[in-house]
């Protein structure tokens, strides 16, 4: 008789488990719907006031045999699982997500493929100061096989008294040099209204660290048919960085290169702290090419080579560094720019150690 009763109770328990499973999954579906509404309204997923309200209801309705503290612990785990479900849904919805597009995005710039598994290098002066200075650097980098020249025309500087760049004149110099040396050029644009004019001169538009969360600039960049190199903000999380890229892609422009350039921490040994693990995380989470700016992340010429090796070893699609004919007289970031001889040695060591392929260089 006891055996029959035991089997009956076990069967009843199995039925209750099925009911609980169905209810938990139904709750998950409701949580997903709530999450989509919150996303559409820009609301935070986690609401501690709402969680406390639900726990209080559990406490007031509990008639045993479980202790209220035990039930609250169980429901907190259910709440946590629901929050993770909302986060997973959010990631699935992102256009930049690897879940949306398993294959890598490959961007072609004047014949140079970015993100195809063969790392490349972008180099040039921090700021365009003159035609002669820019042309001398362009000659050096193209002679060493590089196909993309960087140079700042608009310089958002910490101090209002520092050199702010040549503006449109700087863009015109870059275009002239690009035509003469058959290379692509990239430069930072800081105002949405300058984007259209910049497209006449540049092959890649850079959005710098200080503008990573300039959402109006991101949205306007998303309307262009032009590759965008987006730098990570000084104190931005990886999630915030990815969402900034999503602003661009949501407007239709999928030609995005992500660039890790170091984040601000308490450490003073380097200009910023290079978050090297951001590279594989970004490669896993998104389908976009990922670069590392070794100049701005370290701020030290003696660390450029090891930082570049680390970036390429961990999976970066490319490295960006600054080169100037005479860094001592540079109008910006003088201490961290390589001179041309140092740059040539830098490239030679990357090639000889196998981090850059010889067939990329002439």
N, C-alpha and C positions, 0 to 999 in steps of 0.2 A: 504493500500500500504506500509506504514512504517512497519507494522507488518510482511508482507511478506519479505521485505528487511532485517529486523532484523533476521528472521529465516535463510535466505540465508547466511548472514554474519556469523551467529553462526555455521552453517554447514561447511562453509569454514574454520572457525577457528578450528573446530574439526578436519578437514582434515589436517590443518597445524600442530596441536598438534601431530597427528599421525606421520606426517613426521618428526617432531622434535624428537619424541620418537625413531623412527627407526634410525635416524642419531646419536642420543646420544648413543644408544646401539651399533651401528656400530663403533662409536668412542671408546666405551669401549672395544670392541673386538680387535681393533687395539692397544689400550694401553696395553692389556694383552699380545699380541704378542711381543710388544716392551719390556715389562717387562721380558719376558722369555729370550729374546736375551741379555738384560742387566745382568740378573742373570748368564747366561752361561759365560759371559765375566767378571764377577765380578765388574760390574759398579754399581754406586749408582742409586737408583730409581729416586730420585729427582734431576732435573737439572735446576737450576735457570736461567741460560743463555738461555736455550731452552724455558722456560716459558716466559721470557721477549720478546723473538723473536715472539712468538705467540701473545702476548698481543699487540705488536707493529703492527703486521699485522691487528689485529682487529681494532686498532685505525686508521690506514691508509685507511682501506676499509669501514669504517662506514659512511653511507650516511643518517642516521637518520631513524625514528624519535627519537630513544633512544640516550641519551647522551653517549659519549664514556666511561665515568667513570662508568655508570650503566652497560654497556655491559662487561666491564673489570671485574667488581665485579661478574657478573653472570658466566663468563668464569673461573674466579679463583675458584669458587665453583665446576665447572665441572672438572677443573684440579685436585682439591683436591680429588674429588670422584674417579677419574681415578687412582691417586696415591694409595688410599686406596684399590682399586681393585687389583693393582699389589701386595700390601703387603699381601692381603688375599690369592692370588694365591701362593705367596711364602710360606705362612704358610701351605697351603694345600699340597704343594710338599714335605715338610719335613717329613722324615721317623719317627722322634720322635714325630710328632704332634699327638695330641689327635684326630684330624680330620682324620688322616690316620688310626688310630687304636683306636676305642672307649674304648676297654677293657684294664684294667691295665696289665702292664708287671709284671710277677712274676718270680723272680730269685731264684733258689734253690742252696744253697751252703752247701755241706756236710749235707744235710737233713734239713737245716734251710731255711725256705721260707721267702724271702724278698719282701715286697710289696703286701702281701695278705690281708691286713687290720688289721693284728695283729702286732703292733709295736715291734721292737726288739732293742737291745742295742749292740754297739761295744765298747770295752774298752781295754786299754792297755797302756804301757809306750810311751812317746813321741819318745824316741829312744831306740833301743836295745843296751844295754851296756855290758851285759854278759849273759851267760846261766842262772846263778843263779838268777839274777834280773828278767829275762823274765819268768822263770819257776815259781817264787814266785807269780808274777802277774797272770799268766795263772791259777795256782791253785786257786787263790782267785776268779777270775771271773767265772771259770767253777763251782766252789762250789756254787756260787750264781746264777747258771742257764744260764749264758751267753755262747754262742757257737762260737763267733767270737772274736779273739784277734787281736788288732792292735799293730804295733811296727815299728818304722822307722829304716831302714837299710841304706838308702841314705838320707841325710838331707840337702836339699838346704837352706842354712842359709844366712841371710842378711849380716853378717860379714864373710869374708874369714877365720877369725881366730877362729870362733866358731866350736864346734864339728860337723863334717860332716857325722858321722855314720860309722858303721863297714863294710858297703858294702856287698859283697857276704858272708862274715862270719856271718853278721847279718841275712841274709836270711836263712842260714844253721841252725842258732840257732832257728829261728822261725819254721822251718820245724820240727826240733827235738822236740820242745815243743808241736807243733800241734799233732804230733804222740803220744806223751806221755799222753797228756790230752784230746785227742779226740776232738779237736776244729779246726775250720778253722782259717786261718791267712791272714791278709791284710797288705801290706806295699807299700810305694810310690816308683815308679821307675821314674827316671829323664831323662834317655837316651834311645833312641829307640833301640840301639844295646844291651841293657841289658834286654829287654823284654823277649826274648826267654829263656834265662837262668833263669830269675825270675819265669817263669811259672813252673819250676821244683820244686820250693819251696813254692809258694804262691797259695792261693785259690782265692784271689781277688787282682787285681792290682789297686793301687791308683795312680791317676794323680792329683798332688797337685795344689794349687791355682796359684803358680808362673809358672806353665806349662799349665794352661788351654788353652792358645793360642799358645802352641808349636805344630803347625799343623802336623809336621812330626811325632812327638810322638803320636799324636791322630790317625793319619792314620795307623801307625804300630800297635797300640793297637786295632784298628778296624779289623785287620786281625787275631786276636787271638780268640780262643774258650775259653775265660776266662772272668768272670765278671770284670767290670771296675767301680771303684768308682771315679767319676769326681768331683773335688771341684771347686766352683765358684772362679774366679779370684779376686784379691784384689780390683780392680776398674772396674769390668766387669758389664755391664748391663745384665738383664735377657735374653734379645734377644741374646747377644753375648754368654752367657752361653749355651743357647739352641743350638746355631749354633755349638759350640764346641762339644756338644754331637752328633750332626748330622755328624760331621767329622768321629766320631767313627762308628756310625751306617751305614754310607754310604759305609764303607768298609766291611760290613757284620756282624759285632758284635752288636747284639741288647741287650746284657746283661749289661746294664748301670744303675748305681745308681748315682743320682745327689745329691750333698752335699752342702748345704748352710753353709758357715763358717764365715759370716760377711764380710763387705766391709769397705774400708778405707774412713772415713769422717773426718770432722774437730773435732769431738767429741773425748776427751781424757779420759773420765771416764772409758771406756773399751778399751781393746786391739784393737778391731774392732767394727763396728756397726752391730749388728745382724739384718738383714733384714727379720724379721719373716714373713712378708706378701709374701715373695718370695715362701714360701712353698705352699700355696693354688694356687698361680699363676702358679707355675711349675706343680702342680697336674692337673690344668685345661688345660694348654697349651700342656702338654706332657702326655704320658702314662707310664712314667718311675717312679720307686720308688724314694722318696725324703727323704734325711736324713738332720739332723742339727748337726754340730760339735759345741757343747756348750763350749768346752775348748778354741778353737782358736777364736771363735767369741767374747767371753767375756774376757778371760785372767784373770778371777777372780774366785777363788773357792767359794766365797760367793754367786755368781750368777749362779752357775752351775745348782742347783736344780730348781729355778724358770724359768731359760731359757729352761731347759729340759721339764718342765711342759707346758710351753707356746708352745714349738715345737710340742709336742704330742697332745696338745689340739687343735692346729690349723690344724692338719692332717698329720704330718710327719710320715713316715714309720719307722723311727728309729732315734736314737740319738747316737752320738759318743762322748766319753770323755776319758781323759787321767788319768792313774793310775800308781803310782810308789811306790815301797816298802818304800823308804825314799826320798821324793821329795827334801829335803834340800840339798842332795848331787847329785841330778840328773845332768847329763851332758848337758841337754837342757831343757828349759822351766820349771825350778824348781818351780817357784812361782805359776803356774797355775795347777799343777798336784795334784790329790787327793792321800792321802796315802790309804792303804788298809782298815783301819777302816772307814775313811771318805767315801770311795767308798761303803762299805757295808751299811752305814747309808743312803747314796744317793739312792741306789737300794731299800732299805726297805721303804723309804718315797715315792718313785715313785709307788711302789706296793700298799702300804697302802692307798694312795690317788687315786688309780684306774687308773693311767696312764700306768702302765704295768700290764698285767694279771698274776695272781699267777701261772697259769698252764704253764707259760713259764719258771718258775724257779723251781729248784729242792730243 
